[in-house]
Amino acid sequence: MSAVRSLRKLSKAALLGATPRGSLPDAIEHVAKVHRAHHPGADLRPLRRAYVLAESSHRGQMRKSGEPYITHPLAVTLLLAQLGAETTTLTASLLHDTVEDTDVTLDQVREEFGEEVSYLVDGVTKLEKVDYGTAAEPETFRKMLVAAGNDVRVMSIKLADRLHNMRTLGVMRPEKQARIAKVTRDVLIPLAERLGVQALKSELEDLVFAILHPEEHAATRELIREHVGRPDPLTGIATEVRRMLREAGIVAQVLIRPRHVVSVHRLRLKRGELGACDFGRLLILVGEDADCYAVLGELHTCFTPVISEFKDFIAAPKFNLYQSLHTAIADTDGRVAEVLVRTHRMHRVAEAGVVALGDPHATASSDGGAAEGAETAPPAGAGGAAGSAGSEAAPGERADPTRPGWLSRLLEWQSHAPDSNTFWAELRDELAQDREITVYCAVPGPESTGGGALPLPAGATCVDAAYARLGEAGHRCIGARVNGRLTSLTTPLRDGDALQLFLEPGSGNPSGPSPEWLDHVRTPAARIAIRQWQAAHAQPAADRPGEPGRLGRPGQTGQPRRSRGKRSRATGCPAPSGEAAVSAGAAAAPSVPSAPSAPEEPAADSPFPGASGATAAENTPVVPGHPGTPVRLARCCTPVPTDSVTGFPVRGGAVTVHRDTCQSVARMVSAGRTALAVRWEQGAVGCRVTLWAESFSRPHLLADLTEIIAAQGAAVVSAEVEPPREQRVRHTYTLQLPDAAGLPALMRAMQQVPGVYDVTRAVRQAAAG
């Protein structure tokens, strides 16, 4: 009823005669009074000029309710003024329907009021159905969201516009009411939540609830009426809290904040029976952030806290700028009250969201709108949650909320939506995700992006992160490591996860996304990109070649079909089709057969019969004082020159050499075996070493690895590729190096090959004994 009375007052004022030049028309005097309360120094001249133009251009137009049309832009402007919007937003709000519904042009608005006002008006101007047909509504929203990407005030005006229209929706036919209410539920209310404009969101929810669920709405309203007719126990608890804080010397305002209708309905669904304290919450407002925690300490000391209800949204703000401490306390009678603790500044932002932040383009030191918004800077800690990824405010500026993470994602994927229906469906799905997480995503290699913060909707997977960070290059993602552990690309991410993505090489055509990725992705950007890839690369199933597999593509691997299920030795099999030969030296330098070793000794390889042997030109181990003693390198740890080594005599008079760090050394010493000193003698040929390369399965990996090995000056003596396990592959390379000093550089180069996530010296488990 209050909304109807306000509308009638505005109608009456709008029909009054002209006012003296320079003074405010009666119709906007109330708007100006509310505006001055938030911005005492505001220049009201643009508001007067905007009202005069709007009133004259809408003159003669009537709303379906029978009121003069000018009452609508007046009511929308009053809503925004109550939320603390600055003058530019209010000016645009008064004019927001002039270009759409009158003869006023956008050029006229720009000439009279400037570029900013013109931009805001254009952003909320609907597209014509005569031009767009059924696509007019989704394309209008697309246009509005794109405009909001540069100036989020566009969205503020649209939300206030929709709220006033919902308040007066009763004059519409029931089917039209339901259609508008559903769009409001699916699009406008989630947008209000994301922008933190709780004051608009709560009323929109109640109005939609009344239209789409009239019986539940009526029942909930009846519950509230019954509660209002009884004494409220929150009143007594609030009195106790005020006394407690006063005694603690904390200056605070303690209020009882009633729940709105939808909030009561949701709580009833969650808890079943509602208690007397469930129809509202205590709201405690203080001056500084530190006071919030002081209040919390007093509450938890003097009352019994319900620990499961505690949440700290001050240290970790919500993605929509919201900050508060949430807790619940029980008094001596066992009555439980929910409590919100926040500063006055946090409260303004919690109610008005981005509207309270003023002009996103102004600095605190500039004139005009910036001065009006100087006291409405975002709460401490909110910049990271709302600002552009990777951007920081310069000295004297506040963090810019114009491009929060969800809006950046939306602006990115909408540009790739092929048609209006796809955009409309994906928009609703995107807005249905009501929580957001932040992961720290790194991409090694040429596409390296460091470990920057990446905002994603809750439930997003590694695939979502790949497309969010890399765009279409996400097609080349073949693996991921989360918090240091290898994981499937379809693994859901959690807030704060450290993510590392692995890509196949950029040269050539990527093998493309797995079809099953569509079952796991949560972001429209990923879905649209995957579907477009599938459409572009569709071919009959009977004609598809045995393409190499990818992580998350069961039943396929990165190896040719003929090599599956058994080891493929590069020295014993022809090179796979499409792969480079392992090495020219692979056939010329086959593996040297191992000499028999003692039963209790780990197997040994690479015999060296002393300085006079045939391979004395290599970097060889020798046993001082025992010239001519055959020396073998243990296969369990494959020592190379510069390694600290120890030898153990074995049957036949030979000595097996282990790295000092090998587990076999400690085991044999403890068993009483004799340890011999061993040193390396530098030769002219180099050394031999065995390396393990762990990788994700992908095409051409073997060729890429051997090419890097050759580029480092090493020769491949032999190579083995084990059958893939969980889409991961182990390669074993025995390599001849010209100098052991080049081993670290070789291992680093191998690990930089896309898809390779680890390169280590081969270590075999010693037999127990």
N, C-alpha and C positions, 0 to 999 in steps of 0.2 A: 504493500500500500504506500510506503514511503516513496518508492520509485515513481508511482503514479502521481502522487501529490507534487513531487519535484518536477515531473514532466509538465503538469498543468501550470505550475508557476513559471517555468521557462516559456511555455506557450504564450501566457499572458504578457510576459516581459517582451517577448519577441515581436508581439503585435503592437507594442506601444510606438508612439511617434518618435521622430528623430530627436537626438540629444544635441545639446550645444557643441559646437566644434571644439575638439580637444578634450572633452570629457568622455567618460566611458558610458556606453549604452547600458541601460538598466539590465538588459538580458545577460551581460557578461560581468556585471558588478560582483556577483557571487563568485564567479570563476576567478576574478582578479583578487578578491579577498583571500580565497584559499591559496592562490599562487603566491601572494605576498607572505603568507605564513611560512612557506618553505624558502622563498627567495625574496627577502625584504628589499633588496636593491634592484629588482628586475625592472626592465624598461617595458612598460605596458603598451607603448604606442603600436608595436606590430600587432598586438591582440586586437586593438580597436580597429585598425585598418582591415585585418582579416575578417573580423565580424561584419563590418560594413559591406565588404565584398561578398561574403557568404550569404548574408541576409538578402541583399539585393538580387543576387543570382538565383537563389532558391525561392524567391518571393512568388507566391501563387502555387507552389508545390505543396502537396499534403501527404502525410504518411497514411498507411492503411488504418492506423488508429484514429485518424481524424485530426491529428495535431499538425500544426505547421511544420514543414520539413526541417526548418532551421533548428527545431528543438533537438534533432538527432545529433548534428555536429556539436551543439552546445553541451548536450549530455555526455558525449564522448570526451570532450575537452575537460569537463568538470571531473570526470573519473580520473583522467591523467593528472590533473592539477592536484587532486587529493593524494595521489601517489608521489607527488613531488617532482613531476616532469618540469623541465626547464622551458623557457619561452619559445624556443624554436619548435619544439615538439607540439606545444599548445597551438601555435600559429598554424602549423601544418594540419593539426587535428580539426580546427575550425574550417579548413579549406578542403578536407580530404575527399569530399564528394562533389566538389564544384566541377572538376574536369570531367568526371564520369557522367554527371547528371544535368549539367547546365552548359551554357554557351562559352563559359570561361575556358581558355586554352592554357596549356602548360607553359607556353611562352609568356603569357600574361602574368602568370603566377611567378615565373622566374624573374621577369622584369620588375615586378612590384616588391617581391619578398626575398629574392636572392636564390642562389643555386641550392642551398641546403633545404629550404622549404620546398622548392620545386621537386627535388629528389625524393623527399618523403611523400609528397602528394602523389607523384608518379608511381612510387613503390606500392601504394595501396589501391591504386586505380584498377578496377576490374577490366579484363579483356572482354570484348564484345562477343556475344553468342553468335551474332550474324557472321562473324569472321571465323570463329573457332568451333562452333557447334557444341557437341557434347564435351569437347576437350577444353571448353572455356574455363571451367572451374579448376581442374588440375593445372592448366597452364597459368592461370592467375596466381595460384599458390606457388608455382615454380618461379614466376616473375617476382613475387613478393619475397621469397626466400633468397633469391639471387641478390635483390636489392638490399636485404637485411645483412648480407655478407659484407657490404660496405658501410652500412649504417643500421644498427640493430633497432633504432627507434622506429623504423618502418613496422616491425613486428609489434611494438608496443601499441601503436595506433590501431593496428588491425585487431589486437586482442580487446582493447577497449571498445572498438566498433562492434565486435561480435557480442560482447557482454550486453551492451545496450540493446542490440537487436534481439538477443535472447530474452531480455526482460520484457520486451513488448511483443513476443512471438505469439501470444494468445489470440491475436486477430487473424492469424493464418489458418488455412485448412489443416486438419490433423495430419494428413500425409506429408504436407510440406514441413510442418513442425518436426515430424519424426526425421525427415531427410536432413534438415539443417542441424538437428540435435545430434545425429550420428556423425556428421562431419565435424561438429564441434568436439564430440567425444574422442574421435579418432585422430584429429589433427590439432585443433586449437588448444585443447586442454593439455596435451603433451608439450606443445610449444610453450604454453604458460609455465608449466613445471620446469622446463629446461631453462627458461629465462628467469626463473626464480620469482615470478610475479604471483605470489601465493594469494594475495587479496583478490585478484581477478580469477585465478584458478578455482578457488574454493566456491565462489558464487556460480561460476560456470558449471562446475560439477553438480551443484544442487539443482540448477535449472534444467540441466540435461537429465538428471535422475528423475525429476518430476514428470518430464515428458515421456521418457522411454520406459520407466518403471513406476507408473503412478500408484499402484497398490503398495509396493514396498516403501515408496516415498511417504505416503499417507500414514502407514504404520509407524514409520520412524519418527515422523512429526508428532504423532500421538504420544510416543514414548518420551519425547523431549518435553511436551506439554505437561505430562504427568510429573516428570522430574522437577520442572519449574514450580509446580504447585506444592512441593515439599521442601523442608529445610535442606540446604546444601551443606554436607559435611566439609566440603572444601573451604568454606568460609572460616570454620574453626581452625583448620590446619594452616590456612593462610595467616591467621592471627598469630598462631604459634611461631610460624616462620618469621614474621615481622619482628616479634619480640626477641627471638634468638639472634637475628642479624643486628638488631639495635644494640643488644648487649655485647656483641662481638665487635661493635664499632664499624660495621660495614653499611655504607649508604646504599640503599637498594629500594626499588619499587616492586612490590609484590602484588600481582594481579591474578584474577581468575579468568582464564581464557576458555570460553565455552567451545565445544566442538561443533562444527557445522553438520548439516544433516547427513551428508555422505560419509563423513568421518565416524559418526555414531553408527551408521548402518554397517560399515566395514568392521568396526570393533565388535558389534553384536554377532556378525558372522564368524569372527575369529574366536570370541570367548563364549558365545552362547548367551548366557544370562549376564546382564550388565549390572554392576554394582553402583551404589550411590555416588561414588567418586569418578565414575567412568564417563560422565557427560562433560567433563572439562579438564583442564590442566592448569597447574600453577605456572605463571610466567614471571620470572624474576629478572628485572632490568637493572644493570649496574653501569658504572662509568668506564672502567678499563678492563682489558682482557684478564689481567691478574685478579681482579675482583671476582670474575666468574669462578675461578678455581678456589678462591677463598670462600665463596658461598658454597661451592660443592663440598669443601672440607667440613664446614659447619653442618650442612645437611646430613652428611654421612656420619658425623659425630653425635649429633643430637637426636637423630632418628635412625631407624633400622633401614639401611639401603637395600634395594632389590638389585643386586649386582648385575643380573642378566639384562636389566633395562638400561645400563649405563652405556652411553655413546659419546665420543668426543668429536664433534664436528667443528671445533675451533682449530685444533691441531691439524685435522684432516678435513677441510671443507668439502661439502658436496660439489659435484661438478656444475651446479647451478648457482654458485656463490653462497649458498646457505651455510651459516655458522651458528652453532649453539651447543651447549652441553645438555644432554638428555639424561635424566635419571628418574628413579622412582623411590619413594620413601614410604615407610609404614609408621603410623603413630602408635601410641601405647594401646589403643583400642583395636589395632590390627587393620585399620583402614589404609589402603594403599593409594597414594596420589602420585601421578606423573608430574614431573617438574621440567621446565625449560629454563635454562640460564643463559643470558646473552647480554651484550652491551646495547645501549640505545642505538648506536650506529649499526650493529648487527641486526637489530630489530627492524630498522628502516629497510635494510637490504633484504631481509627475510620476507617482508611484506611486499615490497615494490620491485625487488630484483634489479634488473638492468635499468628500469625506469629511474631508480634512485641514484644511478651513477651519472646521470646527466649526459652531456654532449661527449660522445666517444672520441671526437676529433680535437677537443680543446684541452689546454693545459691549465693547471691550477693558477698560473700566473698571468694568463691572458684575460682579455676583457670579455664582457658579455656573458654568454652561456657558461663559460668556464668558471667565472666568479660565482655564478649561481650554484654550480655543482661542486664547488671547492670543498664543502663540508660533507659531501656524500661520496668520498673516495671509497674504494672497495675495502672490505675488512682485511686486516693483515693476514697474509697467507692465502688469500683467494686468487691472487694473480696467476699462480700456476694452474689453478683449476679452471679458470675462465679465459685466460689470455690466449693469444695465439701461441701455438707450439714454438718454443724456442725464442720467443720475443720477450723483451724486458722493457719496462718503462724507463725512459731517460730521466735524469734528475729534474724534479719539478713536475713530472707527469705521473699520472696514475696508470695502473695496468689497464689495457684496453680490453673490454669484454666483448668487443664487436665480433670477434672470431673465436668463440669457444670451440673445443675439439669436435663436438657433435655437428656444429654448423659447418666447420671446415670439411668434415667427411661428406656431409650432405651436398655441399656445393660441388665437391669433386665428382661424386657418382652421378648427380643429376645431369651433368653435362654429357654423360655417356648413355643415359636412358634413351632407348631408341624411339619411344613413343609415349604418349600421354598416359596410356593405361599402365605401362610398366612403371613410369614415374609415380603415379598415384598409388599403385599397390606397394611399391618399395618404400615410398614415403611413410605410409601407414605402418609398415613393418618396422622401419627404422625408429619411428616415434614410439612404438610399443615397447622398446627397450628402455626401461625406466631407471637403469643404473649404469654407471660408467666406471671403468677401471683405467689405470695408467700402467703401461709396461715400458720397459727400457730396451729398445730394439736396436741391435747392431747388425750390420751386413758387412762381413769381411770381403776383401778383394777390391776390384775397381769401383764397385758401387758402394764402397764403404760409406756409411752414414754415422759412424760413431755409435754411441749408446743413448741417443736422444729419447726423451719421453714421448710416448705415443699413446694418446687417449683412444680407447675402444669401448664399445658397449660391453656390459657384463656378459660373460658366456662366449666371447669371441675366441677364436682358435688361432693357431699359428698361421693358418692360411689367411685369415682375415688380416692379421698383422702384416703379412707379406704384401698383400694388395694395397693396404693402407699406406705402407711405407714406400712401396716401389711402383705402384700403378700396374701397368700391363707387364712390367718385368717380373711381377709375381708369378707369371706362367713358368718362369725358370726355377722356381724354388723347389729344391729336392730334399731338404732336411732341415732340422731345427734342433737347437740345444736350449733348454730352459733351465735357468739356475745351475748351469754347468752340466746338466744331464741330457743325454740324447733322448729325443722323444718323437712321437708321431706328429706329423703336421696337423692332424685333426685334434690334437690335445687342447682342451679349453685352457685359457690363460687366467691367472688370478692377479689381483691388484698388486703391483710392485714387482712382478716377475721380471727377471733379466733374460731377454730373448736374443739368441743369435741365429740368423738365417743363413742357410747355405744355398748357393745358386749354381746351376750348371753354366758353362761358358756362354758368353754373349754372342760369340760368333756362330753362324749357322742358325737353323731353326730350332727353337726349344721343343722338347718332346711334349710340352703342354700339360695342363692341369688334369688331375685324375677326375673321372666322372663322379666318384664318390665324395669328392670335396663338397659338392652341392648339398649333401646331407648334413654337413657339419658347419658350414659358414653361417655367420650371423649378420654380416654387413651387406647392404645392397651393392656396394662397390665391388666386393668379391663375387657376388652372385651374377651381376651383370657382366663382368669381365669373363667369368668362366663360361656363361651361356653364349656370349659372343664368340669365344674361342671354339666352342663345340659346334656352333652354327657354321663357322668359317671352315672348319676342318672335318665336317661330317662326311662319312663315306660308308657304303654298305658293309655290314659286318663280315661278309664272305670275302671282301676285297682287302680287308685290313691286314697289313703285314704284321709279323710278330715284332711289334715295336718294343723297345727296351722298357723295362718297368721303372717305377718310381716309388718312393716311400709312400705308403698308403694305397698302393695299387696291388692288391693281393694277387698272387699267382703269376706275376710277371717280374722279371729281373732285368738288370742292366747287362746281362751276358747273353750271347747268342744261344739259341735253343739247344744246339748240340752239346753245349758245355754244361748244361744244368745237371745237377745231381752227381757230379764227379769233379775232381780236380782237373784244371786245365793247365798243363805245364807248357810254358812258352817254348821250352827246348824240345818238347816231344810232339807238339801239335802245330799244324799250320795256323798262321795268324787268323783271327776271326774276320769274317767279311766286313769291310768298312773300317777295320782297325789297322793301324800301322804295325809293322813287324816289331817285336819287342826290342831287338837290337841286332845290329850286324854281328856283334860279338857273341850273341847268345848261342848261335850254332857253332861258332869257332871255338868257344871256350865253355864246354859243357861242365857241369858240376863234377868235382873230383870225388870219387866214391869214398865213403868213410871207412877208415880202418877199424877193425874190431876193437872194442874197448872192454875194460874189465867189467864184470857183471855188476859190481857195486858202484861203478863210476858212471856218471852221466855220459851219454854218447858224445864222442869227439869227432871233429871234422878237420879238414885242411891240414894234412901231415906236413911237417917241416923237418927233414932229416939233418938238421944242423947246418953249419955254414957251408959245407961242401955239397949240399943237396942241389937238386935241379932247379928249385925255386928260390935259391938264396938271394936272388936279385930283389925279391919283395921285402917289405918291412917285416922282418921275421923275429919271432921270440927265440931267445937262446937262454940256456941254463949256465950261468957262470960256473967254471970249474968242471963242467961235464961236456967237453967238446964232442960233437958228433952225435949227441943224444937226440933221438927222434922226438920232435915236439909237435903236439897236436892242439888245435884250438877247440875248446869245449863248445859243443853246439847249443848248450843250455844258455850261454850268455854271449857267445860270439865276440870275444875281445878283439879290439883293433889297436894299432899303434897309438901311443900316448895314454891308453888305459893302464891303470895300476893293476898288475896281474900277479897271480900266484900259481905255481905248478905243483902237481901231485904225481908221483911215480905210479905207473900202472903196469899190468902184466906185459911182458915182452920187452921191458927196459925203456919204454917210451915215457914221456911226461905230458900229461894233459894240463893245459893252461886255462885258468878261469879268471874273470875279472874279480877283483877283491870284493866287490859288492855282491857277487853271486851268492845265492843262498846255499849252494853246494859247498862253498868254502867253509862256512861256519859249521855245516853238518859234518864234513869230513875231519876238520880239526878237532871237533868235539869227540869224534870217534877214534881219535889217536892217530890219524893218518899223518905221514911226514909231509910238511910243506916245504917247497923249494923256491928260492928266489929266482925270478925270471926278469930279463930285460929285453928291450926291443933293439934290433939292429936295423938301421935305415938302409934300404936297398934302392934300386933305381926304378922298380916297377910300380910300387905303391902298396896298397893293402886291399883286403877283401872283407866285406861286411855284409851281414844279413839284416834287412829292415822289414818291418811290418807297416803297411799302410792301411788304415781303417777308413772306409769311405761309404757314402751312400751310393746305391746302384744308379748308374746313369749311362747313356750311350757315350762311346768314345773315351771313356775314362782311362782305359789301359793305354791307348795311344797318347793321351795327354800326359800321363805320368812318365812314360818312357821317353817322350820328347823332352820333358824337363830334366830327366836323369841324364840324357845325352848332352843337353845344353850345359850341365854342370861338369862335364868332362868325365863322367863315370860310364863304365861299360856294364851291361846286364849279363851276368854269367848265367843266371836262371831266374825264372819268375813263375810263381804259382798264384792262381786265383781260386779261392775257396768258393763253394756254392753259397749264394746269398742266404742270410738268415735274418728274418724280419726286415728285408729290404736293405740290409747292410752287408758289406763285402769286405773280406780281408785279403790283401795282396801281400805276398812274401817275395822279396827281391834279394837275390844274392848279387852284390855289385863289386866291381873292381874299381878302386879309386886310385888316382895317381898319387895322392897324398892324403894321409889321414886327417890333416888339418882342415881339409875341405868338407869333412863329414857334417858338421853343424849347418853349414850353408846349404848343403844338399838336402838335408832333412827339412830345413825351413822352406826351401823352394818347393819340395814335394807337398808340404802341408798347405801351400797357397794355391794348389790346383783345386778348382771348384769341385765341391763334393767330398774332398778329403778333409776329415776332421781330426785325424791323429796319425802321426808317424813316430814309431819307436824302434829302438834296437830290439832284435828278436831275442826273447828269453823263453826257454822251454822249462817246464817244471821238471825238477830232478826226481828220479824215482826214489820212493821211500826205502830206507834201509839203514 
